[in-house]
Amino acid sequence: QQRAMALHAPAFVAPGRATLSRTRRGPYSNRGRASTLVRNCGGCSRRELITGVVSGTGLNTARELEEAVSTKARTAYDQNFARTMENGMADYELHMRAVKDELFGNLSKFHDPRGTLVEIGMGTGPNMRYYEGLNVVGVEPNEESHVYAYENATKAGVKSLECVKGFGEALPLPDASVDTVVSTLVMCTVDDVEATLAEVRRVLKPGGAYIFLDHVAAPAGTPLRTMQEVLSPLNRVAYEGCRLTRDPEAAVKAEFGLENCEVNRFVAGSTAQSWLVGASPVDVAARWKETGGGLQPHFLLAPSVYGVARA
């Protein structure tokens, strides 16, 4: 059902010189999610689903027909999800711009520009603007995101980019082969945080850096935490398993050692002053009176942790 290599998106060797590249698939790419998405269709249109049925004519068994439809449904879902992430997260990126500028502003301290930077869960490549002149490998299970990543890398002047289909729990890279690993908004979706961090440490060269940014659970007892707990099951279905109440900080420190980690926490945007993070009913009421009851976009993702860990 899956080929070992798939000709996919335009890659490049130098800015502005697009060529066809092969998209590699990692060893963790055999997860069976498609059948679930067929039944729910995950955002694909009726036309896309019907197209899958029609193109499946001539198949010998009901199972083959279901697999053909589920493949098309999964592709339609992946295309829609990639489009949404590319176009629908601009306001979130705006809220996070100052933090990312600070985080990636220190990249030259950790990363040799002649080396390799790996980004796990690269998505459509919103971080490419920080990788000018660098050699980048993007590990991303949704191949429909790769074309956006190549486009964003070209705009940013990235020296080279290779997109790899794979998952954080089994990075398709040799031991001690990478200078820097980056992940932003990734640990909420991986199945196993500890296994993913162990893989990050495995592929990093001694002294290499892991740069991370994740949204996390709001403080216990706040209205925002309650909303995260209530909405997390729905959010997992809608956004590729994203868990609103996960917090990877302890796991990062356990894997890399407390002395090798620099970690910061914050609440993004206007949510930091809103009633959502009030620590008591009195505090909630006071914040509501002062700031009103409005909600900023992506407020569920506002509590965040970021930092750098050294291998």
CORVENLIN-V455070 format. One record per residue. RES is the residue in one letter. PHI is phi in radians with two decimals (none if undefined). PSI is psi in radians with two decimals (* if undefined). D_FIRST is the distance of its C-alpha to the first C-alpha in Angstrom with 2 decimals. Layout:
res;phi;psi;d_first
RES;PHI;PSI;D_FIRST
RES;PHI;PSI;D_FIRST
This chain:
res;phi;psi;d_first
Q;none;-0.55;0.00
Q;-2.05;2.33;3.78
R;-1.49;2.65;6.68
A;-1.15;-0.59;9.82
M;-2.29;2.51;11.89
A;-2.37;2.14;11.89
L;-1.21;2.16;15.19
H;-2.30;-1.58;16.28
A;-1.94;2.80;19.79
P;-1.21;2.19;23.26
A;-1.84;-3.06;24.56
F;-2.67;2.74;28.13
V;-1.82;-0.57;30.53
A;-2.40;2.69;33.59
P;-0.94;2.30;34.28
G;1.48;-0.01;34.08
R;-2.02;1.59;32.30
A;-1.54;2.35;28.75
T;-2.38;2.88;26.35
L;-1.38;2.38;22.64
S;-2.23;2.73;20.93
R;-1.59;2.32;17.60
T;-1.59;2.06;16.01
R;-1.42;2.64;15.21
R;-1.98;2.31;12.86
G;-1.42;2.94;14.76
P;-1.24;-0.18;14.32
Y;-1.72;0.22;14.50
S;-1.55;0.26;11.42
N;-1.80;0.44;9.54
R;-1.23;2.36;11.84
G;-1.59;1.38;11.08
R;-1.74;-0.25;13.12
A;-1.11;-0.72;11.40
S;-1.10;-0.62;13.11
T;-1.10;-0.73;16.42
L;-1.23;-0.46;16.21
V;-1.10;-0.82;15.60
R;-1.15;-0.64;18.84
N;-1.69;-0.30;20.71
C;1.16;-0.18;18.89
G;0.89;0.48;19.93
G;1.87;-0.05;21.94
C;-1.32;2.69;20.09
S;-1.45;2.89;22.62
R;-1.07;-0.66;23.22
R;-1.10;-0.72;22.69
E;-1.13;-0.68;19.21
L;-1.19;-0.75;18.32
I;-1.11;-0.68;20.10
T;-1.01;-0.68;18.39
G;-1.10;-0.70;15.03
V;-1.15;-0.82;16.81
V;-1.09;-0.79;18.49
S;-1.21;-0.23;15.61
G;-1.54;-0.02;13.97
T;-1.08;2.48;17.10
G;1.68;-0.16;16.96
L;-1.30;2.65;14.00
N;-1.48;-0.48;15.42
T;-2.30;2.79;15.02
A;-1.09;-0.61;15.51
R;-1.11;-0.75;12.50
E;-1.11;-0.68;10.27
L;-1.12;-0.79;12.55
E;-1.08;-0.71;12.35
E;-1.14;-0.66;8.59
A;-1.14;-0.77;9.27
V;-1.15;-0.75;12.33
S;-1.15;-0.60;11.16
T;-1.12;-0.78;8.79
K;-1.19;-0.66;12.00
A;-1.14;-0.72;14.21
R;-1.12;-0.72;12.74
T;-1.09;-0.77;13.11
A;-1.09;-0.73;16.57
Y;-1.08;-0.82;17.48
D;-1.08;-0.70;16.63
Q;-1.10;-0.78;18.67
N;-1.14;-0.72;21.46
F;-1.14;-0.76;21.57
A;-1.08;-0.74;21.80
R;-1.08;-0.75;24.50
T;-1.10;-0.77;26.34
M;-1.18;-0.61;26.43
E;-1.24;-0.70;27.63
N;-1.78;-0.38;30.30
G;-1.74;-0.01;31.13
M;-1.93;0.25;31.98
A;-1.10;-0.70;34.78
D;-1.18;-0.64;37.51
Y;-1.12;-0.80;36.03
E;-1.04;-0.60;35.86
L;-1.12;-0.78;39.47
H;-1.09;-0.58;40.56
M;-1.63;0.01;38.91
R;-1.02;-0.83;40.12
A;-1.10;-0.70;43.21
V;-1.18;-0.78;41.42
K;-1.14;-0.66;38.65
D;-1.05;-0.71;41.38
E;-1.18;-0.79;43.15
L;-1.11;-0.88;40.12
F;-1.45;-0.24;38.81
G;-1.11;-0.39;42.38
N;-1.63;0.11;42.68
L;-1.03;-0.65;39.63
S;-1.14;-0.37;41.94
K;-1.28;-0.47;43.59
F;-1.87;-0.45;40.44
H;-2.00;2.25;38.33
D;-1.39;2.06;39.16
P;-1.07;-0.27;38.17
R;-1.48;-0.19;37.34
G;-1.56;-2.85;34.76
T;-2.01;2.30;31.28
L;-1.89;2.25;30.63
V;-1.95;2.26;27.35
E;-1.95;2.13;26.62
I;-1.50;2.37;24.30
G;1.09;0.83;22.92
M;-1.05;-0.49;24.21
G;1.06;-2.36;23.11
T;-1.56;0.07;24.61
G;1.54;0.66;27.13
P;-1.13;-0.36;30.37
N;-1.55;-0.02;31.73
M;-1.03;-0.47;31.47
R;-1.11;-0.27;35.12
Y;-1.66;-0.02;36.13
Y;-1.94;0.43;34.42
E;-0.97;2.26;36.53
G;1.35;0.13;36.80
L;-1.85;2.79;34.30
N;-1.66;2.09;31.22
V;-2.17;2.42;28.40
V;-2.02;2.14;24.91
G;-1.84;2.10;23.13
V;-1.74;2.02;20.53
E;-2.63;2.12;18.79
P;-1.24;-0.44;15.52
N;-1.56;1.75;15.82
E;-1.14;-0.37;15.07
E;-1.21;-0.29;17.06
S;-1.41;-0.34;20.04
H;-1.08;-0.70;20.01
V;-1.08;-0.67;21.80
Y;-1.16;-0.69;24.55
A;-1.11;-0.75;24.93
Y;-1.07;-0.73;25.46
E;-1.11;-0.80;28.00
N;-1.17;-0.59;29.82
A;-1.18;-0.70;29.93
T;-1.07;-0.80;31.48
K;-1.06;-0.62;34.05
A;-1.47;-0.15;34.92
G;1.35;0.52;35.49
V;-1.13;2.40;32.94
K;-1.16;-0.85;33.32
S;-2.66;2.59;29.65
L;-2.44;2.28;26.38
E;-2.13;2.14;22.98
C;-1.64;2.28;20.24
V;-2.15;2.26;17.77
K;-1.36;2.06;14.80
G;-3.06;3.09;15.96
F;-2.21;2.70;18.08
G;-1.09;-0.52;21.76
E;-1.27;-0.23;21.64
A;-2.61;1.33;20.04
L;-1.18;2.26;21.07
P;-1.42;1.01;19.61
L;-2.43;2.62;23.23
P;-1.24;2.83;25.95
D;-1.06;2.51;28.90
A;0.84;0.80;31.85
S;-1.98;-0.06;30.31
V;-2.18;2.45;30.79
D;-1.45;-0.68;34.07
T;-2.51;2.42;33.14
V;-2.08;2.37;30.41
V;-2.13;2.42;30.46
S;-2.51;2.26;28.97
T;-2.26;2.22;30.26
L;0.98;0.84;29.31
V;-2.05;-0.74;26.50
M;-1.13;-0.29;27.88
C;-1.24;-0.39;27.99
T;-1.87;-0.36;24.21
V;-1.18;2.64;23.13
D;-1.25;-0.59;22.76
D;-2.39;1.80;25.20
V;-1.10;-0.80;27.94
E;-1.09;-0.75;29.55
A;-1.14;-0.67;26.44
T;-1.13;-0.77;25.72
L;-1.17;-0.60;29.37
A;-1.12;-0.65;29.36
E;-1.17;-0.71;26.54
V;-1.02;-0.83;28.62
R;-1.14;-0.63;31.61
R;-1.10;-0.76;29.80
V;-1.45;-0.29;28.71
L;-1.29;2.46;32.08
K;-1.23;2.71;34.86
P;-0.95;2.24;38.11
G;1.52;-0.07;39.85
G;-1.18;2.88;36.74
A;-2.04;2.44;36.44
Y;-1.93;2.04;34.06
I;-1.86;2.22;34.79
F;-2.44;2.68;33.69
L;-2.61;2.20;34.31
D;-2.48;2.57;33.20
H;-1.40;2.62;34.46
V;-2.40;3.10;35.88
A;-1.18;2.45;37.69
A;-1.22;2.82;41.08
P;-0.97;2.46;44.15
A;-1.02;2.47;44.66
G;1.59;-0.12;47.10
T;-1.57;2.68;46.42
P;-1.00;-0.61;45.38
L;-1.12;-0.71;42.35
R;-1.08;-0.74;41.15
T;-1.05;-0.76;41.61
M;-1.14;-0.69;39.61
Q;-1.07;-0.76;36.77
E;-1.15;-0.66;36.71
V;-1.24;-0.72;36.77
L;-1.59;-0.18;34.12
S;-1.01;-0.75;31.70
P;-1.04;-0.73;29.62
L;-1.18;-0.69;29.21
N;-1.10;-0.62;28.55
R;-1.10;-0.66;25.68
V;-1.24;-0.73;23.98
A;-1.37;-0.51;24.83
Y;-2.24;1.04;24.22
E;0.89;0.74;21.10
G;1.47;0.18;23.04
C;-1.09;2.13;26.20
R;-1.77;2.10;29.07
L;-1.30;-0.35;32.46
T;-1.89;0.25;34.50
R;-1.43;2.60;32.87
D;-2.50;1.88;35.10
P;-1.53;0.03;33.89
E;-1.00;-0.84;37.34
A;-1.08;-0.68;38.32
A;-1.19;-0.65;35.08
V;-1.10;-0.80;35.52
K;-1.16;-0.62;39.10
A;-1.18;-0.66;38.22
E;-1.32;-0.74;35.66
F;-1.76;-0.26;37.79
G;1.64;2.33;41.26
L;-0.96;-0.69;43.57
E;-1.23;-0.24;45.66
N;-1.80;0.17;42.74
C;-2.10;2.39;41.70
E;-2.05;1.98;43.16
V;-2.22;2.40;42.05
N;-2.30;2.61;43.28
R;-2.20;2.61;42.83
F;-2.83;2.95;43.68
V;-2.04;2.20;43.19
A;-1.39;2.58;42.11
G;1.08;-2.70;44.08
S;-1.24;-0.23;46.59
T;-1.07;-0.47;44.99
A;-1.07;-0.48;46.98
Q;-1.83;-0.05;50.19
S;-1.44;2.96;49.01
W;-1.10;-0.34;49.80
L;-1.08;-0.49;46.22
V;-1.89;0.33;47.07
G;-1.09;2.37;50.53
A;-1.48;-0.19;51.38
S;-2.68;2.88;53.71
P;-0.98;-0.66;54.74
V;-1.15;-0.76;57.65
D;-1.14;-0.72;55.48
V;-1.05;-0.80;53.00
A;-1.11;-0.72;55.94
A;-1.14;-0.74;57.48
R;-1.16;-0.69;54.30
W;-1.06;-0.78;53.76
K;-1.11;-0.65;57.34
E;-1.40;-0.71;57.00
T;-1.96;-0.20;53.61
G;1.50;3.10;52.87
G;-1.77;0.25;49.89
G;-1.19;2.76;47.45
L;-2.15;2.26;43.89
Q;-1.34;2.71;42.31
P;-1.00;2.50;38.72
H;1.07;0.53;36.22
F;-1.07;-0.46;39.09
L;-1.14;-0.39;36.79
L;-1.70;0.09;35.52
A;-1.15;-0.77;39.06
P;-1.16;2.26;39.79
S;-2.50;2.76;38.32
V;-2.31;2.47;38.45
Y;-2.59;2.81;38.16
G;2.92;-2.93;39.23
V;-2.35;2.36;38.75
A;-2.12;2.44;38.22
R;-1.86;2.36;39.07
A;-1.33;*;37.45
